[in-house]
Amino acid sequence: MGLLELKSGSDVRGVALENYGEEVNLTDENVKAIVGAFVLFLKNRLGGKDLTIGLGHDSRLSSERIKNASLEALKECGVKVLDSGLSSTPSMFMMTANPETDCDGAIMITASHHPVQKNGLKFFTKNGGLEGDDITAVLEMAERGEKAEGEKSAHITKDYMKGYCDSLVSFVRDKCGEEEPLKGFKIVVDAGNGVGGFYVDRVLKPLGADTQGSQFLNPDGSFPNHAPNPEDKAAMRAISNCVKDNSADLGIIFDTDVDRAAIVGKDGSEINRNKLIALVSAILLEEQPEAYIVTDSVTSDGLRKFIEKRGGIHHRYKRGYKNVIDEAVKLNKDGKNAPIAIETSGHAALRENHFLDDGAYLVTRLLVKAAKLRKEEKELTDLIADLELPAEDAEVRLAFKTEDWKEYGATIIENLADFTRKVLSPEPSTYEGVRGNVDYAKGWFLARMSVHDPIMPVNIECSEKGGVKLIAKLLYRFFAAFAGIDSEPLRILSGE
């Protein structure tokens, strides 16, 4: 197996546990080769200077093994290692931004919300996460056996998460002008047995919140309760029920490594996907009228209307958190005010926070507004009361049956684009895949290639009941002509 097969967008990701029906490819040997190549990559970029690198990991069962292999490789390269232990992904980047740690780079061991057997590596410099091309370069260097050389170094193990948590607490206190601005709030957290449990004791309690009833805070890489994923329906039901069972004012749920989050209102209503984007957009557009809100391509028509009603500009772009971040950065360089890049998955990166996708920072930003609204006898949900929600929506994932799935998928997209131009009404500002308006069903669809996996996700949204089935039926008839992709989910959705 070539190491390039471990590339997953701008991360490294592979199989790390045996007995799950897949061959382990994130072995100690491969981890050491990749980490050694990253150090050389960073040394070359920084002119050969002596390096300090932060190292952290999530709660996955394989994370300790991979941490030890990474640590060995880093010490053999002669770099100073600051071992943060169990950490969130955003806190690892902040080790490069915090003057007290001043790391030249950082490595986070995580596979985000992916299944138990998966794990991976995320790499940071002071400029942010590595780009996809950088990951390719590192993996090619690793395949050639290139790595940094140096005298074996020592490492320092310390609670580096403290500085990150303290900064969140200070942020809320400064914005609210109070020591305990969350006093009187009951807030429950669901960490999904990832690393997000820290938010209860190290952020919410110091700010005065009552957190009794919070659940699944203990790190457990077998994820015994539900997938640590704000997009997962069972996960959202769990935090919604937790809010209602505990009569809480707010619920918070994180993914495994806390780069994503969602919230739940006091009535148990889920505030994720388009609702979450609308909420943070409402807050930002109060502060910065006429700003660009950069989102991924699957956002709703109702969200566009919501943003435009507040004077903002909805800028849809490609799916993938690095894609929306890079687009927002580009808009700012072009002189356009784009304060946020946010995906429907819950990845949210604010310019004020280094354009870092940070679930804990996003939630903290929302809590500041919640504390201020309470003094006006209002709630966060009041800010999105006029958001138009679709009558129906659905997402199906069509799996490819061919090894050359990227080329095959490109052919399907090309044919679908032609079909949409001739028969339907295409949406021009999608930047990826095909988005078509289906007037007789009062809705639209978006078919695109997955960023990482051999699947083609298809999103459908309609303003009237019954529209999803009509659009699914139309698409099933189109996709059924292509033997190399499984169109069965569309057939089931259509009711045929």
Residue pairs with C-beta under 8 A, 6 or more apart in sequence:
1 23
1 25
2 143
3 30
3 33
3 34
3 139
3 142
3 143
4 136
4 139
4 140
4 143
5 14
5 25
6 12
6 13
6 14
6 25
6 26
6 30
6 34
6 120
6 139
7 132
7 135
7 136
7 139
8 120
8 452
9 132
9 135
9 320
9 322
9 451
9 452
10 129
10 130
10 131
10 132
10 134
10 135
10 322
11 120
11 121
11 122
11 135
12 26
12 34
12 120
12 121
12 122
12 123
12 135
12 139
13 26
13 111
13 114
13 118
13 119
13 120
13 121
13 452
14 24
14 25
14 26
14 30
14 118
14 119
14 120
15 22
15 23
15 24
15 25
15 26
15 117
15 118
16 24
16 26
16 60
16 62
16 65
16 66
16 111
16 117
16 118
16 119
17 24
17 61
17 62
17 116
17 117
17 119
18 24
20 115
20 116
20 117
22 117
26 62
26 66
26 119
26 120
28 65
28 66
28 69
30 142
31 66
31 69
31 70
31 73
31 121
32 69
32 70
32 72
32 73
33 73
33 142
33 143
33 145
33 147
34 121
34 138
34 139
34 142
35 69
35 70
35 73
35 74
35 77
35 107
35 121
36 73
36 76
36 77
36 142
36 146
36 147
36 148
37 138
37 139
37 141
37 142
37 146
37 147
38 105
38 107
38 123
38 138
39 51
39 53
39 73
39 74
39 77
39 79
39 105
39 147
39 148
40 77
40 141
40 146
40 147
40 148
41 134
41 137
41 138
41 141
42 51
42 53
42 104
42 105
42 125
43 49
43 51
43 148
45 125
46 104
49 104
50 78
50 79
50 80
51 79
51 80
51 104
51 105
52 79
52 80
52 81
52 82
52 101
52 102
52 103
52 104
53 74
53 79
53 80
53 81
53 82
53 103
53 104
53 105
53 106
53 107
54 81
54 82
54 84
54 92
54 95
54 96
54 101
54 103
54 105
54 106
54 107
54 160
55 67
55 70
55 71
55 74
55 81
55 82
55 83
55 84
55 106
55 107
55 109
55 155
56 83
56 84
56 85
56 86
56 87
56 88
56 91
56 92
56 95
56 106
56 107
56 108
56 109
56 160
57 63
57 64
57 66
57 67
57 85
57 86
57 87
57 108
57 109
57 110
58 86
58 87
58 88
58 89
58 108
58 109
58 110
58 111
58 194
58 195
58 219
58 221
58 256
58 257
59 86
59 193
59 194
59 195
59 219
59 220
59 221
59 256
60 109
60 110
60 111
60 116
60 118
60 119
60 221
60 256
61 116
61 221
61 222
62 117
62 119
62 221
63 109
63 110
63 119
63 221
66 109
66 119
66 121
67 83
67 109
70 107
70 109
70 121
71 81
71 83
71 155
73 147
74 81
74 107
74 153
74 155
75 81
75 152
75 153
75 154
75 155
76 150
76 152
77 147
77 148
77 149
77 150
77 153
78 148
78 149
78 150
78 151
78 152
78 153
79 148
79 150
79 153
80 153
80 154
80 155
80 156
81 153
81 154
81 155
81 156
82 95
82 101
82 103
82 155
82 156
82 158
82 160
83 155
83 156
83 157
83 158
84 91
84 92
84 95
84 158
84 159
84 160
84 161
85 157
85 159
86 161
86 195
86 219
87 108
87 160
87 161
87 195
88 161
88 164
88 195
88 196
88 198
88 257
88 258
88 259
88 360
89 108
89 110
89 122
89 257
89 258
89 259
90 164
90 258
90 259
90 356
90 357
90 358
90 359
90 360
90 361
91 160
91 161
91 164
92 106
92 107
92 108
92 122
92 124
93 106
93 124
93 128
93 129
93 354
93 356
94 163
94 164
94 167
94 356
95 101
95 103
95 106
95 160
96 102
96 103
96 104
96 105
96 106
96 124
96 125
96 126
97 126
97 354
98 163
98 164
100 163
101 160
101 163
104 125
104 126
105 123
105 124
105 125
105 126
106 123
106 124
107 121
107 122
107 123
107 124
108 121
108 122
108 123
108 124
108 257
109 119
109 120
109 121
110 119
110 120
110 122
110 256
110 257
111 118
111 119
111 120
111 256
112 120
112 255
112 256
112 257
112 259
112 260
113 227
113 228
113 229
113 231
113 232
113 255
113 256
113 260
114 120
116 221
116 222
116 223
122 129
123 129
123 130
123 134
123 135
123 138
124 130
128 325
128 354
128 355
128 356
129 322
130 138
131 322
131 326
132 322
141 147
161 198
161 202
162 202
165 198
165 202
165 203
168 203
168 360
168 361
168 364
169 202
169 203
169 206
169 207
171 364
171 368
172 181
172 182
172 207
172 364
172 367
172 368
172 371
173 179
173 181
173 207
175 368
176 368
176 371
176 372
178 371
179 208
180 206
180 207
180 208
181 207
181 208
181 368
181 371
182 204
182 207
182 208
182 209
182 367
182 371
183 207
183 208
183 209
184 208
184 374
185 208
185 209
185 210
185 249
185 250
185 370
185 371
185 374
186 209
186 210
186 211
186 212
186 213
186 246
186 247
186 248
186 249
186 250
187 204
187 209
187 210
187 211
187 248
187 249
187 250
187 251
187 252
187 367
188 211
188 212
188 213
188 214
188 215
188 239
188 242
188 243
188 246
188 248
188 250
188 251
188 252
189 196
189 197
189 199
189 200
189 204
189 211
189 214
189 215
189 217
189 251
189 252
189 253
189 254
190 214
190 215
190 216
190 235
190 238
190 239
190 242
190 251
190 252
190 253
190 254
191 197
191 199
191 214
191 216
191 217
191 228
191 253
191 254
192 216
192 223
192 225
192 226
192 227
192 228
192 229
192 235
192 253
192 254
192 255
192 256
193 216
193 218
193 219
193 220
193 221
193 222
193 223
193 224
193 225
193 228
194 219
194 223
194 228
194 254
194 255
194 256
194 257
194 258
195 219
195 256
195 257
195 258
196 217
196 228
196 254
196 255
196 258
196 359
196 360
197 214
197 216
197 217
197 218
197 219
199 252
199 254
199 258
199 360
199 363
200 211
200 214
200 217
203 360
203 364
204 211
205 211
207 367
212 246
213 242
213 245
213 246
213 248
214 242
215 225
215 238
215 242
216 225
216 226
216 238
223 256
225 238
226 232
226 234
226 235
226 238
227 234
227 235
228 235
228 254
228 255
228 256
229 235
229 255
229 256
229 260
230 236
230 253
230 254
230 255
230 260
230 261
230 262
230 272
230 345
230 346
231 272
231 273
231 345
231 346
235 253
236 253
236 262
236 264
236 270
236 272
238 253
239 251
239 252
239 253
239 262
239 264
240 251
240 264
240 268
240 269
240 270
241 268
242 248
242 251
243 250
243 251
243 264
243 265
243 266
243 268
244 267
244 268
247 266
248 266
249 266
249 370
249 379
250 263
250 264
250 265
250 266
250 367
250 370
250 380
251 263
251 264
251 265
252 261
252 262
252 263
252 264
252 363
253 261
253 262
253 263
253 264
254 260
254 261
254 359
254 360
255 261
255 346
255 359
258 358
258 359
258 360
259 321
259 347
259 357
259 358
259 359
260 345
260 346
260 347
260 348
260 357
260 359
261 346
261 348
261 359
261 360
261 362
261 363
262 270
262 271
262 272
262 273
262 276
262 346
263 271
263 272
263 276
263 363
263 366
263 380
264 270
264 271
265 271
265 379
265 380
265 381
266 379
266 381
267 381
269 381
271 279
271 380
271 381
271 384
272 346
273 344
273 346
274 299
274 300
274 302
274 303
274 344
274 387
274 389
275 384
275 387
275 389
276 342
276 346
276 348
277 293
277 295
277 299
277 303
277 342
277 344
278 303
278 306
278 307
278 383
278 384
278 387
279 366
279 380
279 383
279 384
280 340
280 342
280 348
280 362
280 365
280 366
281 293
281 303
281 306
281 307
281 310
281 312
281 340
282 306
282 310
282 383
282 384
283 365
283 366
283 369
283 383
284 291
284 293
284 312
284 339
284 340
285 291
285 293
285 307
285 310
285 311
285 312
286 310
288 337
288 339
289 310
289 311
289 312
290 311
290 312
290 313
290 337
291 312
291 313
291 337
291 338
291 339
291 340
292 312
292 313
292 315
292 328
292 331
292 336
292 337
292 338
292 339
293 307
293 312
293 313
293 314
293 315
293 338
293 340
293 342
294 315
294 317
294 324
294 327
294 328
294 331
294 338
294 340
294 341
294 342
295 303
295 314
295 315
295 316
295 317
295 324
295 341
295 342
295 343
295 344
296 316
296 317
296 318
296 319
296 320
296 323
296 324
296 343
296 344
296 345
297 316
297 317
297 318
297 319
297 430
297 431
297 432
297 433
297 435
297 446
297 448
298 319
298 344
298 395
298 446
298 459
299 314
299 316
299 344
300 388
300 389
300 390
300 393
300 461
301 388
301 390
301 444
301 461
301 463
302 387
302 388
302 389
302 390
303 314
303 387
304 314
305 388
306 384
306 386
306 387
306 388
307 313
307 314
308 314
309 386
315 327
315 331
315 338
316 429
316 430
316 431
317 323
317 324
317 327
317 431
318 324
318 327
318 431
318 432
319 343
319 432
319 448
319 451
320 343
320 451
321 341
321 343
321 345
321 347
321 349
321 357
323 451
324 341
324 342
324 343
324 347
324 349
325 341
325 349
325 355
325 357
327 338
327 341
328 338
328 340
328 341
328 349
328 351
328 355
329 341
329 355
331 338
332 338
332 351
338 351
339 350
339 351
339 352
340 348
340 349
340 350
340 351
341 348
341 349
341 355
342 348
342 349
346 359
347 357
348 357
348 358
348 359
348 362
349 355
349 356
349 357
349 358
350 356
350 358
350 361
350 362
350 365
353 361
366 380
369 380
369 383
370 379
370 380
373 379
373 380
373 382
373 383
390 443
390 461
390 462
390 463
391 462
391 463
391 464
391 465
391 467
392 443
392 460
392 461
392 462
392 464
392 465
392 466
392 467
392 468
393 459
393 460
393 461
393 462
393 468
394 459
394 460
394 468
394 472
394 493
395 457
395 458
395 459
395 460
396 457
396 458
396 472
396 489
396 490
396 493
397 450
397 455
397 456
397 457
397 458
397 489
398 455
398 456
398 457
398 458
398 479
398 485
398 486
398 487
398 489
398 490
399 454
399 455
399 485
399 486
400 408
400 409
400 454
400 455
400 456
400 484
400 485
400 486
401 483
401 484
401 485
401 486
402 408
402 484
405 454
405 484
406 449
408 482
408 484
408 485
409 449
409 456
409 485
410 449
412 447
412 456
412 479
412 482
412 485
413 433
413 434
413 447
413 448
413 449
416 434
416 436
416 447
416 478
417 426
417 434
419 478
420 426
420 434
420 436
424 436
424 437
424 438
424 439
425 436
425 437
425 438
425 439
426 434
426 435
426 436
426 437
427 435
427 436
427 437
427 444
430 446
432 448
432 449
433 446
433 447
433 448
433 449
434 446
434 447
434 448
435 444
435 445
435 446
436 444
436 445
437 443
437 444
438 444
438 445
438 467
438 470
438 471
438 474
440 470
441 462
441 464
441 466
441 467
441 468
441 470
441 471
441 474
442 462
442 463
442 464
442 467
443 460
443 461
443 462
443 463
443 464
443 467
443 468
443 470
443 471
444 460
444 461
444 462
444 471
445 458
445 459
445 460
445 461
445 471
445 475
446 458
446 459
447 456
447 457
447 458
447 475
448 456
448 457
449 456
450 456
450 457
456 485
458 475
458 490
460 467
460 468
460 471
460 472
460 475
460 493
461 468
462 468
462 470
462 471
468 493
469 493
469 494
469 495
470 494
472 490
472 491
472 493
472 494
472 495
473 494
473 495
473 496
475 490
476 487
476 490
476 491
476 493
476 494
476 496
479 485
479 487
479 490
480 487
480 491
